[in-house]
Amino acid sequence: MSSQTLVVENLNKVFSSPKGNVVALKNIDLEVNKAEFITIIGPSGCGKSTLLKIIAGLDTTYDGNVLLNEKPIAGPSIEKGFIFQEPRLFPWLTVEKNIAGNWSLKKPEVRKRVDELIELVRLNGFEKSYPRELSGGMAQRVAIARALLRNPQVLLLDEPFGALDAFTRSHMQEVLLDIWQQNKTTMLFVTHDIDEAVFLGEKVVIMNPRPGHIQSVLPIDLPFPRKRSSQLFQEVRRKVLNEFEKVEEQGFTTGAGI
């Protein structure tokens, strides 16, 4: 049986407007193995978020093939969890009820799973708290727990830590790695930040705009846990940065976080 969880083949996406068509993605090919952590970086407008939405089944108007476990993705499903930049919690629900969603906490199996997730994302003691009582990082942890409730095969994260301060962002990266290592969930993580991409990813996918395409896929041969101050980390970071310098040579901007 193939180890590939996700396969994207010859994906093309065009947006139509009164001013004409815009090619958002062109000839995207990507293979993601089970339990792999992939980070996707690139300048604004290169189609990172569009690619993630197509994989999530939120956008189905494209040409090409997108397969999850060898089956075409036809729309949203419990096999795919999605984390946005904003937590998007229900303000009238407590932490535990936000995680449970439309599942009843009165069911023992739901209660048990929600408690396990609260432990996993380090929110013990905040079960009865409301979103207004949480920090940005804590609220995002609730969103991650909610996405994990139904045991998705793939977790898609669209710049989930972009709005956080540097200290909280670093902490959330550590939390996410803990979750990934414990759950073995396949993850695709979109970011503008090279340090974040190298710190988290087993592979870094580098995208370019006009139209959006994959420039390269770089393996990150660094053991976990990783230290940003290490010589090996800095060497890998320079390698990734060199790929962005090719973009600059073509006259493109490289975006934030570089």
N, C-alpha and C positions, 0 to 999 in steps of 0.2 A: 504493500500500500504506500502511496506517495506521502512524503513528509510535508508536502506543500499544503498549507491551509488556504492561501489566497493566491490567485493567479489573475493578472491583468494583461490582456493581449490586444495589441494594436488599438488602444483606446483613443478615440478622437471625440472632442466636445466642441461644438460651435454654439455661441450665443447670437441670437438674431435681434436686431434693433432697427428702428427707422433709419438710422445712419448707415446700416449695412451689417454684415456678419463679422463676428469677432471669433477667431480660432483660439479657444482657451487652452485646449490640450491637443497635442499632436503626437501620434504614434507612441503612446505610453505602453511600455512592457515592464512588468514587475512581478517577481515571484517572492512570496513570503512563506517561510517555513513555520511549522507548528511551534509555538512558544517563543518565537523570535521577537526581539525588540528592535523595531526599525524607526529611525528618526528621519524626517523629511525637512530639508531646509531649502531656502531660495528667496530671492527678492520678492517684494510685493508685486502681485499681478502675474506670478508664474504658474498659478493654478493649483497650488498646494491644497487649499481648502476645497476647491472644486473636486479634486481627485478624491479627497476624504469623503465628501458628500455622496459621490457616485458609489464608492465602496460601501457606504452605509445604507445605500438604497434610497437616499433622499432625493436623488436626481437620476432619472432613468432614461433621459433623452440624450443618447450618445450612440456612437458607432464603435464596434469592437466587442470584446468579451470580458466580463468580470465574473470570476468564479470563486465561490467559497466551498471548499470540500468537493470540488468538481461539479458543483451545481450553479447555474446562473443566478446572480443576485437580481431579484425582481422588485424588491422594495424593502422597507424597514422590517426587521425581525429581531427576535430575542437573541439570535446568534451574534448580533453586532451591537455593542454598546458604544455610545457617542458622548464625549465630553467637550463642551464648548468652553470658550474663554471665560464666560460668566457662569457661575454655578447654576443659575436658573432654578432656584429652590422655590417651593410654595411658602410664602411668608406666614401663612396661617397654620402651618403644620410644624410640629416639633422635628428634631433631628431624626428620631427613629421612625416617625410617620413619613417624613420625606423619603427616607431610604426605602420603606416598605411600599410606598406608592399606593396602587390600588389593591394591594394584598393586605389581608387582615392580620394584624399582630396577635389576634386572639387564637390563630392557628399555631399550634406548637412548633411546626416545622418552619413557619415564617419567623416566629419569635426567635427561634434558635439561630436561624441564618442571619437575621438582622443584628443580633447580639455578637455573632462571630465577625461580622463586617465592621461593627463599631470598634471592636477590639483591633481588627486588622488596620483600620485607618487612624487608630490612636485617638478616639473620641470618647473614651470611657468617662463617665461623669457628666456628659453633655447630652444624654439621650433625650431629656425633656426640654432642652433649650430650643429657642426659636431662632430663625436665621438672623434676625436683627441683633441677637446676642452673641453672634459668632464673628471672628475675624475673617478676612478674605481667604486665608489659607484653610481655616477650619471649614468654611462653607464649601470650598472646592473639594475637600476630603469627603464631605457628605455627598456631593455630586458623584464622586468616584465610587463610593460605596453603593449608591443607588444604581449605577451602571453595572456593578458587579453582581447585584442581587440575583439576576437570572442566569448567572454563569455564562456570559457571552464567550463565544469562541475567539472573537476578535474585539479588542477595545481600541477605539479610534479617538484620538485626543487632538483637538484643534487649538493649539497655543493655549493650553489650559492654565499656564502660570504667567502669561504675558502681563497681566494687570497687577501682579504681586511685587512687593518690594524685594530687594536682592536677598535679604536674610531669609524671608519666608519662602521665596522661590527655591533657594538652596535646600531648605528643609523639606519642601514638598517633593523635590527630586529624589531625596533619600527615601521618603515615604513611598513614592511610586515604585522605586526599585525594590523595596521590601515586598510590596504587593505583588509585583511581577515575579519575583523569585519564589514567593510562597504559592501563588496561584497558577503559575506557568501559563498565563493568558497571553496570547499573541497580541502585540501592541504596535500600533502605528501612531507616531507622535509628530505633529507638525510644529515647527518652531522657526523663528528668525535668528535664533541665537546659536552660534557655532559652539561655544563652550557647552551649552545645554545639550546640543545634538551629540557631541563627542562623549560627554559624561554619561548619557543615558543609553545610547544606541549600540547594538551589536553591528549594525550597518548604518551608514549615513547615505541617504538618497539626496543628491544635489540636483535641483531643478532650475531651469532657465526660462525666461519669458519670451514672448513675441515670436512664435506661439509657445505656450508652456510645454516643455519637454524635459526628459531626464537626461542630464549631462553625464552623470556618472553615479555609480554605486560603490562606495568605499567601505570595506570591512574595517571594523575597529578592533584590532587585536590587543585589547587591554583587559586584564583580569578585573573582576569586581572584588571588593570595592575599589573605586578609582579615586585618585587624588589629583586635583587640577594643578597642583604645584609640582608634580613629578615631571622629570625630564621626558619620560615616554609620552605622557599626556600632551605636553607641549609640542613634541615632535609630530604626533598625530594631528593636533590642532593646526599646525603649520601646513601639513599636507592637505587638509580640507580647505584651509584658507587659500592655498595655491590654486585650487579649482575655481574659487571665486574670483581670483585675479584674472583668470581667463575670461570671465564674464566682463570684467572691467575693460579688458583689452578689446572686447567687441563693442564697447561703448554703452554697456548697461550699468545701472547702479546696483549695488549689492545689498541694499536694505539695512535694517537696524540690527544691532547686536553683533556686528562684525568688527 
